[in-house]
Amino acid sequence: MLVATAGHVDHGKTSLVQRLTGTNTDRLEEERQRGLTIELGYAFSEAGGDEPIGFIDVPGHHRFINTMISGISGIDLGMLVVAADDGPMPQTLEHLQLLRILGVKRFAGVITKCDLVDGDRRKRVVEQTSALISGSPLCEVSNRSGEGLDQLKSLLQDQLHALPQRSTEAQFRLCIDRVFTKKGSGLVVTGTCLSGSVNTGDELKLHLYAENNNQEIMVRVREIHTQGKPATAGHAGQRCALNIAGKVSVERVNRGDFLCAHPTALPSRRLDTRCWTVEGPRHSLKHLGRVKLYIGTRRIGAKTYFLDRNEGKDSAQRIQLILDKNLLAFAGDRFVLRDDSESTTLGGGVVIDPDAPQWGKSRRSRLKQLDALELGRPEAALEQMLFSNGDIVSLPQCSRIWNLSPAELDDLLSLPQFDDHNLVRIHVDGDDTLVAKKQWQDYVNCMDQRLAQWHSGRPMEPGIRPELLQKLVYPHIPTNLSRAVLEDRIRAKQIVHQDQLVRALGHKPTLSHQVQRQWQQLETQMQARGLNIPLRSELQRDTGFDARQLEMLTRPAIKKGDLFEIGEKRLALPATIRELARLTNQFTDTSGGISVIEAKQVFGLGRNLTIEILEFFDKIGYTKRSDNLRIISDPNAIELR
């Protein structure tokens, strides 16, 4: 159990901890000379039996409030210390407020310096303190005479036994609050274990925030001290000192750096949070206002973005914190917000999503996702996102948000509601991803319907480009998922992917009644011209089709071989091409070759059109040029087409 002694300066917190533990937590010479705590002090009592009670003596002076905030992360019990001769002071209230903002729910009150006042004064201070922590136990002590200390020790043992066991699930993490070297061992870092457990020999990732680009270094745990004693392991809720080895020196490690067992977690610049504000006009938060964020052992500048757009209306609001520097956090982490000048506490809250998006952060679908994440328990949040919201859920993102190990993620997915009958597991953008089976079937049906509609509107087209189909199904199928749906339909052999086009199984290009009438009109006009192959512009004039209509009608026919492009501007029917080829072959059988002038006479056409026809024959391999003559190269080239 970790106990934070909070209260006004000179109310006897440090002396009280020394009487309980035998340790003077004023470890700096300056602290001893000035008689007040500047840095966090740590001490441990054997009153808890096998599990020592750890005390964090946090600074009481308002100048050291930043240090105080960093020290009460992971606290089990807040011990509010009030001197009988002073009573509760403004800073007493501020410390109590900070403890509550940071999620401390269990409190005990200690009235010190009871030997300096009479009974009536003691009674008044007891009543005042009891009102601040209503329903919590309270002791009256004298650090000088020892009065009430046995009662306090008994109270602490009762609190320890009643303390709910901390979950050691999730992976190990620790916010570093002290760094030093130990002779013969090397680098030692200390902090409160926020989650998981650590053993000697474990490899951890050290996040160095002071380094450029937030450098990450792998380190190995050589030795462990927990609650002030040597140990082979440490777990959530304990004070830990870790002797670590790796490619890092003591000069590079600082208070606020982070140790984590999560192998892939990366810091982010955006946290989606639930914030509670302190009452009073001086304590309001503003949309895009500047604040100071205190989280773990770090203090960072940030801007507040109101996700629900209800600025100033509610004491509890969802806010995205846009950070000045990168930070590694996880869902459930508590924090405090102060004004940018760090003179006033504005409020605090809890992290909902530690890797929040920059875009679409206030969209209805995103807010519904935050509703699910606020349920706290991963299984409840995942169930709502998948089966109520219809979200596409990235498993690496789940692991990132809740700090889950691969084994814990597997355990989560082994629950009955997440079995293969209810979910589809696919890869999207390289991530293992979950979609509810019903939602997936809706996506499949949507793709089949949109493809069928496209075929219906363009019956002559052999297929559609995949990227165009993706645009047709958006937004009914998210862009990053449409490729996966298409690939699934191709694997199921319900969609055919051929020649860079996709088509529904069984689709064959056909002519609608309207297109058949238009084609007959076009074919009649072209046949009437004989061997005089028309220009596209002439066909538009003769049929009344505009350029778009003509293109829609002729493009599929060209792909199928029902039309030929002669040059850049002319279109010819196969029968016309075959007749021109027959005439060319007939002439060359007797002469051995044909010139442009001879072809012009044989075809009965103009020079320019004759040249275009001969160049077309060269292009398809029917003829080849030899000086000024064309000779037959491949008689079958025309028939093959």
Secondary structure, 3 states (H helix, E strand, C coil): CEEEEEECCCCCHHHHHHHHHCCCCCCCHHHHHHCCCCCCEEEEEHHHCCCCEEEEECCCCHHHHHHHHHHCCCCCEEEEEEECCCCCCHHHHHHHHHHHHCCCCCEEEEEECHHHCCHHHHHHHHHHHHHHCCCCCEEECCCCCCCCHHHHHHHHHHHHHHCCCCCCCCCCEEECCEEEEECCCEEEEEEEEEECEEECCCEEEEEECCCCCCEEEEEEEEEEEECCEEECEEECCCEEEEEEEECCCHHHCCCCCEEECCCCCCCEEEEEEEEEECCCHHHCCCCCEEEEEEECCEEEEEEEEECCCCCCCCCEEEEEEEEEEEECCCCCCEEEEEECCCCCEEEEEEEEECCCCCCCCCCHHHHHHHHHHCCCCHHHHHHHHHHHCCCCEEHHHHHHHHCCCHHHHHHHHCCHHHCCCCEEEEEECCEEEEEEHHHHHHHHHHHHHHHHHHHHHCCCCCCECHHHHHHHHCCCCCHHHHHHHHHHHHHCCCEEEECCEEEECCCCCCCCHHHHHHHHHHHHHHHHCCCCCCEHHHHHHHHCCCHHHHHHHHHHHHHHCCCEEECCCEEECHHHHHHHHHHHHHHHHHHCCECHHHHHHHHCCCHHHHHHHHHHHHHHCCEEEECCEEEECCCCHHHHC
